[in-house]
Structure formats: structure tokens, C-alpha cells
Amino acid sequence: LGCPAGPEAAAIVLCLIGLAAWPSAVPQLTRQIVRPQVRSVREQDRVLREQIVQFATYLVRDRIPSG
């Protein structure tokens, strides 16, 4: 994550794993929420991946001191 190891970084990693795994764990809910807004499963996966990366960047940049 580009930040020091510690409880905050561990919590962020756990949250990101949960976000990344949720669509696989509950695909029907993912389809109900995201699919009406996209044209294909490929686009759905791209959008979810981009948003998780954007969210991770926001968390690390704004919440954890670097170094």
C-alpha cells in the first residue's frame, strides 16, 4: 500500500479484500445493483475494479501517514 505496516494498514487490507471478494460471494446482489448501470459483465468487472483501486488510493493517501 505504500504506507507503514501497522493496525491501520492491516484494517485497510482487510477491507479491500472484503470489497474485492464481495461480488464473487454475492453475485446476485452485485448483478442487481451494478448490472443495470453497465452493458456487460466485463464492464461490470472493470468498473468494480477501478472503484476499489480509487477507494484504496483515497484511504491510503488521506488516512495513513507515509513513513
N, C-alpha and C positions, 0 to 999 in steps of 0.2 A: 504493500500500500504506500510505500514511501514515507512511512512515519515510524516512530519508535515503537518497539514491542511493549505491550502493557495491556491492562484490562480494557481500556477504551478501544484499542486496535482489535483485540480479541472479540469484543462485542460487535464491532463493525463487521468483522469477517463472518461471524455467526449470522448476523442479519442479512448480509449479502448472499450467503449460502441459502438461507431461507427464501429470499426473493427469487434467486435463480432456480431453486427446486420447486417452488410453489406451482408453476404452470404444469410441470410433469406430475406432481402429486394430485392436483385437482384440475385436470384438463377441461372438464365440463364447465367449471366456473370461469376458467380462462376464456373459453370459447364464448360464453355468454357475455362477458364483459368486454373483451378486446375484439373478437371477430367481427361484430357489426361495424367496427370502425376501419377495418382493413380489408383488402381484396383476397388475401391468400394466407395459408399457414406460414409460408416463407416470410411474408411481410410481417405477420404477427410476431414471429420469432425475432426478426430484425428489430422491430420496434421495442419489444421487451428487452432485448439485449442492450440496445442503445440507452434505454432509460435506466437500466440497472447500472451501467457504466457511468452515466451522467450523475446519478444519485450517489454512487460511491465517490466520485470525484468531489462532489459537493461536501459530503461528510468529512472526508479526509482534509480537504483544503480549509474548511471553515470551523472544524471542531477539534482537531488534534494538532497541538504544536509540533512543528517539524524540528526534530533534533533536540 
